Amino acid sequence: MGCYRAIVKSDAVGAFLTRGRGNSRHSRLSLSATATSALSTLSAPRPFAHGGGGDGDRKKKSTKATLIAAAKSLYFPFYVLLAGLLGATRPQLYDCLSEMFITRALSAVMVLMGMTLSVDDFARIGGSKRVVALGWCAQFSIMPTVALLMSRLFRLPPHLAAGVVLVGCCPGGTASNLVTLLANADVALSISMTAVSTLTAGIMTPLLTSLLLGSLVPVDTTALLRTTLQVVLLPVILGLLTNTYLLPSLSPSLTHALSRITPVLSGLLVAAICGKVVATNAGAVAQAGVPLLGAIVTLHVFGFFFGFLMARLLGFNRQVAKTVSIETGMQNSALAVVLARSSLPHPLSGLPGAVSAVCHSVLGSVLAWVWSREAGKKGAKEECE
């Protein structure tokens, strides 16, 4: 039999980013339903358009599809990396963005994230309590602990160490669902984990940050809690309500257009946030240099590693372990930027969040590429046998 898995990969990514036409009830911008459709595409054989052509044509199609999928997987880290580089080398480009832009942009991103959720996502958690609990524990135990250790290992000054710890205390990143799909992991589970960690961040992020930083730098716990609620919980709830009650009343063509726009818009907003922070502190970025980059990179690498290891040691399969790994290693770094600016005394404490956004996006995309190739080779071997 032919080897088809790489060919359907690009279609699955397209299914993730777009929403098909349907009646008003099914026209919600629900990422979970889209992910389910994408996973179905990945798991089911798809015949070639033409019966002939031989292995040479099939290999060409497979290579082309793989390149398309790879290009789609790189759009988010490319945005963030480009924005960071422009902020460091051409900071004047961001002069048009006010200081309030960062908070407002993150609130918009969280609303867009809420629009990808549905009530069904939370109902599904009941059937996966154990693994969702594992992901939640990994998120709020591994990352804060590793962040504190890395900030000390690389001997960061207190204000940068505080920013690194704050990154570790934040919930899972919104890009983790796309990376999970590209890695051929469990997208529905990823969505559930992201939703739970985000909604509980209103309590866990301020609590963990205060506990870990209490002896390092003064933390305005009240401001931290208030900002977390304002830029995370309330916008996500607003997006969820919009998806539940408003979007079903819109035409399928409009919801389809929105589903194509919102992922790109979210990526651009996060990139703009990171670029603005780097531009504001361009001199400090060069001064922080290798120690800050080393602390951030190792934080995310250990997050991916220990998330995967914890799941495997507890008896979960590789599919679940990959999902937990991605959810653990990818943080909501833009949230760390906003919280640092509102609740930590030093203006440079938000810089680690901007660096983190670049690092975890690139590392997550590379990991997804490695795991997708692993799954593709395995599936090709099974089909060819």
N, C-alpha and C positions, 0 to 999 in steps of 0.2 A: 504493500500500500504506500501511497505517497506521504510525504512528511509535510503536514499542513500547519503546524502550530505557530510557526513564525509568521505565516501569512495572515492569520486571523488576529495577530497581536495588534496591528495598526487599527483594525476595525474595532477591537475592544477598547482601545484608547479613545477612538472617536466616539464610541458609545458612552464612555464615561464623561466626555466633555460636552455631549449634546443630548438633546431630549427629543424623542420622536413625537410625531403628531398623534393626537388622540382626542377623546371627548374631554369635557371640562374636569371631570373627576380625576382623570388620569393625566392631566396636563400640568400637575404640580411639578415644581422644580425640585424633585426629590432625588438626592444623590444615591440613596439606598436602592431605589428601584432601578436607576441607571446602572449602578454597580452590579446588581443582580443580573441584569441583561448582559452586561459586559462579561461577567464570569461565565454565564451560560455559553456565550460565544467562544470563550477560551476553551471550554471543556468539551464542546461538541465538534465533530468533524465537519469540515466545510469542503464541498467538492470544488474542483477547479472549474473555471469558466469554460474551458475547452478540454475535451477528453484527450487530445493528442498533445504533442509538443515535447514529450520525453522529459528526462531528468534535468536536462540543461535549462529548459524553460522554467521548470519548477524552481530550480536553484536561483535563477535570476529573479523570479517573483518573490521568493523567500528573502533574498538579500535586499530587494527594494523595500519590502514591507518592514524588515528589521530596521532599515535606515530611517523610514518614516516614523516608526515607533520611537526610535532613539531621539530623533529631532523633537518630537512632542514631549519627551521626558525631560528635555533640557531647557524648555522655554522659561520655567520659573527660576531655576538657579542662574540662568543667563541674565534675566532682568535684574536680579538682586546683585549679582557680581558686577554687571555694568554700572548700575547705580552707585555701588560702593566705590568703584574705581573713579567714576566721574566726581564723586564727592571728595575723594582724596586729592585728585589732580586738578579739578576745575570746580572748586567750591562755590564760585560766584554764580554758577548755574542754578543753585538752589536758593539764591537770595529772594526770589519771588514767593517762596513758601514761608508763611508765618510760623511762629512757635506753636500756635494752636493747631496747625495743620496735622501734626503728628497724632495728637489725641483724636481729632475728628476722623482722620484717615483710618486709624485702627478701629474706631467704632463702626465705621462703614464696612470694614473687612469682616468684623464679627457679625454684623447684620447679614451680609452675604453668606457667611458660613451658616447662620441660623436658617437661611432660606434653602439650604441643602438638606436640612433635617426634617423629619416628619414624626408624627406620633408613633408610627410603626417602628421607628428606630429604637424608641425607648421601650416599646412592648417587647421587642426582640431580645432585650437585655435579660428578661426573665428566663429565657431558655439558655442563656450563656453566662449565668451568674459567676461561676467559678473562674472562667477565663477572663471575663471583664474585671473581676476583682483582682486577678493577677496583674493585668495591665495597669490598673489603677495603683496598686501597691508598688509596682516597678517604677511607674512614673514619679511618684512622690517619695520614693525611698532611694533608688539608685541615683537619680540625677542630682538631687540636693546634696547627697553625701559625696559623690564624685566631684561636684562643683567646689565644695569646700576644700577637699583634699588637693585638687589641682591648683586652686588659687594659692594654697600654701606651698605646694611643691615648686611652682614657678615664681614664688616670692613676689607676688603682685602687691602693689601698694594698696592700702585699705579701700580706697574708693573704687578701684578696678576689681578688687576681690569681691567687694559687695555686689558689683554688677554681675560678675560671673555666678555668684551664689543665687542671685535673683533669677538669672536665666535658668538655673537648675531647678528652681522652685516653681516655675511656670508650667501650665498644662501643655498637652501635646499640640503640635503645630497643625495648622489647617492644611498644609501641603502633604501631610502624611497619608491622607486617603488616596491621593493620586499616585504617590510613590508606592503604596501598598498594591495598587492595581498593576502598576508597571512591573512589580516584583513577583507577580502571580501569587500573591498572598491572599488573605481573607479580607476583602474590602468591607463586607457587612460588619464584621467584627471590628475592623478599624474605625468605622463610623461610630459604632457604639462606644468604643473606648474614648475616642475624641470627645464625644458628647458628654460622657460622664466626667472625664477629667476637667473639661472646660466649665461645666456647671458647678463642680465642687471646688474650682479654683478660687471662688469668692471667699472661701474659708481657708483652704489649705495653703494657698500662696502667701497670704499675709501671716498665717500662723508659723509656717516653716521659715519664712524669711526673718521674722522677729526672733525665733528661737536660735537660728544659726548666726545671725548678724548682731545679736544683742550686745555681745562683748567686743565686736569689731568696729562698728560704726553706729551712731544713733539712727534709729528707724522710726519714722512717723507711722505707727501702726494704724491709727485712725485714717490718715490720708491714704495709706496703702489699701485698706479695706474698702474705703469709699470709691477710690479710683477703679479697683477691680470690679466692683459691682456696676459702676457706670460704663466702663468700656468693654466688659465681658458679658456679665449675666444679663443685663437689660437689653443690650443689642441682640444677643443670641435669641432671647425670648421673643423680641420683636420680629426677627427674621423667621423664627418658627411659626409665629402667628400669621405672618404674611404668607408663608408657604401653605398653611393650613386653610386659611379663610379667604385670602385675596386672590392668589394665583389661580385657584380653580375657576374663578369667575371670568378670567381672561381667555382670549382666543388661543387655540393651540399654536398658531403661528407666532404669536407674541411671546408665549412662554418658551417656545423653541428658540427664538432669538435671544431671549434673556439668558437661557442656559448656555448659549455660546459666548455671551459677553462676560458673564459674571466671573468665570475662572480667570480670564485674562485681566479683568479689572482688579480682582483681588491681588493677583501677582504684581501688577503695576503699582498698586497702593502700598503694598509691603516693601517693594523696591524703593519707592519714593521716601518712605519712612526711614529706611536704612541709609539711603543716600543723603538725606537731610541731616541725620545725626552725624554721619561721617564728615560731611561738609562743614558743619558747625564746629567740629573738633578735629579738623584736618591736621593741625600741628601735633595734637596729642596722639593721633593714630600712628604717625611716624615715630614719635617718642616711645610709645608703648611697645611697638615692634614685636619681636619674636616671643617674648614671654606671654603677652596677652594672646597672640595667635596660637601658641602652643597649648595654653590652658584651655582655650575654647575647642580646638581640634580634638585634644585628648578627651575632653568632657563628652563630646558627641560620639567619638569612637568607642569609648567605654560604655556609653549608654546603649549603643547598638549591640555591643558584644554581651554585656551582662543581661540585657533584656532577653536576648536569644538564649543565653545559657540558663537563666532562671526558668524559662518556660520548658526547656528540654529536661532539666533536672527534676522538674515536677511532673514529668511524664507526658507532656503535650507533644503533638506531632510537629513536623517541620513547618507546615503551613501556618499553624498557630504561632510557633516560635518566631517565624519571620515577621508576622504581624505585630507581635509584642515588641520585637526588636525595633521596628520602624517607629512605632508609637512612643517608645521610650527614648530613642535617640533624637527624634525631631521635636523641637520645642516651639512654643509660641514666642519667638524672640522679639517680635514687635511689641508684644505686651510687656516684656521685660524693659524695653526702652521707655515706654510710657510710665510704667510704675516707678522706674528709677528716677525719672525727672520729677515725679510728684511727691515721692516719699523718702528719697535719699538726699543727704545734704550736699554732696559734691556734684557739680554739673557734668563731670565726665563718667559718672556711674552708669549712664545709659549706653556708653560706647561698646561694652562687651555684648550687649543685645544686638547691635547692628552687625558686629563681626560674626556673631553666632548665626544670624540669619543667612549670611553668605555661606558659612562653613557647613551648616547642617543641610542646606539645600543642595550643595554640590556633593557632599558625602552621601546623602540619601539617594540622589540620582545615580551615583556610581554603584551603590549597593543594589539598587533596583535593577540596573543593567546586568550586574553579575548574576543575581538570582534569576532573572528572566532567561538568561542564557542557559543556566543550569536546568531550569524547568523545560526549556525548549529542547535541549539535548536529550533529556529523559523522555519527553513525549515523542520525539523523533525516533528514538531507539525502540520504544514500545510499538509505534506504528509500523516501523520497518520490519520488525520481527513478525 
